[in-house]
Amino acid sequence: MKKISLVIFTAYSMFAFGQKVSDYKYISLPLHFETFKEDFGLADMLIKTLKSKNYTIVPYDKLQWPSEAQANPCSVLMADVVNDSGLLRNKVLLQFRDCNNKVISSTKGSSNIKEFKEGFQDALKQTFVSVSPSSPVVQSTADASTINNTTSSVTETRETEISGSASSDNNAVKFSNGKVDVMKVQLDNNQFILVNSNSSSPYATFKTTTKADVFRVKLQNGEATLGYYENGNIVIEMPKANGEYGKEIFVKK
């Protein structure tokens, strides 16, 4: 239970201090995507989609940024498309980094289309579902060390409360997939986590979508996927090495 409490506190800290793509107004792209030999129309495709989600695209050259962005560089998020292709599929990673060069979002897309341009565009299109519309918050110019100090100061006031929540029958429910036993812990109305007592981080983090009982899921390894309720069970669509997905079903114990 002590380890579970630590995991839950870690999750709370991430939600309290971590940033989401939708927290930003400004997004900048590199002059070219370094892992691609050519653009394949990916930059235009990404820019068009981000603008449709109310993001403001700023030039790579910081001297050309709006005065608001120049005054606070941490209000600008850096987007990148990474070539993650295998032998049989065109694959991409859509990544967003903050002003400390920390990846705050990384989503994989995969396509069966063999032609490079059509295949990469198809794969990139799949990642767009993970990008929520812009809903900016004030970005701090503080670096990671400042955030860590703030996190430490909160520990004393939050640890007892969170530990108590983990032991509440109404807040923690046991599930199992036959191999791994986890506790489902509801953090608030919009998010919950599955906690493996043998791990120091959440097995999976679930956040609500606009569709009832369907969730955006971030796995322990950082991969993003989908999850949903099915007949009272929790189902995660687990990514496979070949780009396909399998169902991992957690049954309530």
Summary of the structure (lengths in Angstrom):
residues: 253
radius of gyration: 19.6
end to end distance: 17.4
largest distance: 57.9
contacts: 713
relative contact order: 0.15
helix: 31%
strand: 32%
